[in-house]
């Protein structure tokens, strides 16, 4: 599931990712903000995959709405859809389709970052006003996590059916500097409803060192090469608390690999394509 406001800059890389893969093993869904101009239509495996979309805006609940819209469409479109991966246009795959597919379909849990006691958590919780989130979302239940997740079907249904927490998260913030609803809603909802059913980590690598303005570091074309891909593969996700009491020792035992990475500048496509077959898709 791609959530984008631009043409997909790495569509040719994803084409290779899906190349020669049986069509019944995957579906693609694109939420393309209609207020942006798309120079060329989505082609290849992306042709006719754009769902009815609405404008999205940072510092607002519209990014949550877009993700819920993608999940709803994917749930209704194909009952065999088992795992639902949300990606951005700046995401690239770090492994072959076969490697990625096996990791996901063999998992009995969703992968969603659920972090407790993060710096600034109270101000994020109170971004709509003091105590506005209560009683539906108490501060002690508030969680923070990556916008990008992989949900199993059970949790996708929980998200699209939710109205109780959504009634709070869809409210507009009064403090923009702490308003990142898409980093709070999914982590809080699933952390409250079924933490034991989640691996509390994202499978999309991101580097916040050197980030600015709420945006992570962006990789440039000069950095792209085999060493970068190998280094990203070596890194391990950061895990939150598994289970309601935080005593699950499986957190330290897990060795889940990153399957995707962001944020890459659009001009990285050429060097990425150069190493696609011999590095990225060679497991």
Secondary structure, 3 states (H helix, E strand, C coil): CEEECCCCCCHHHHHHHHCCCCHHHCCCCEEECCCCCCCCCCCHHHCCCECCCCCCCCCCCHHHHHHHHHHHHHHHHCCCCCEEECEECCCEECCCHHHHHHHHHCCCCEECCCECCCCCHHHHHCCCCCCCCCCCCCHHHCCECCCCCEEEHHHHHHHHHCCCCHHHHCCCCCCHHHCCHHHCHHHHHHHHHCHHHEECCCCEECCCCCCECCECCCECHHHCCHHHHHHHHHCECCCCCCCCCCCCCHHHHCCCECCEECCECHHHHHHHHHCHHHHHCCC
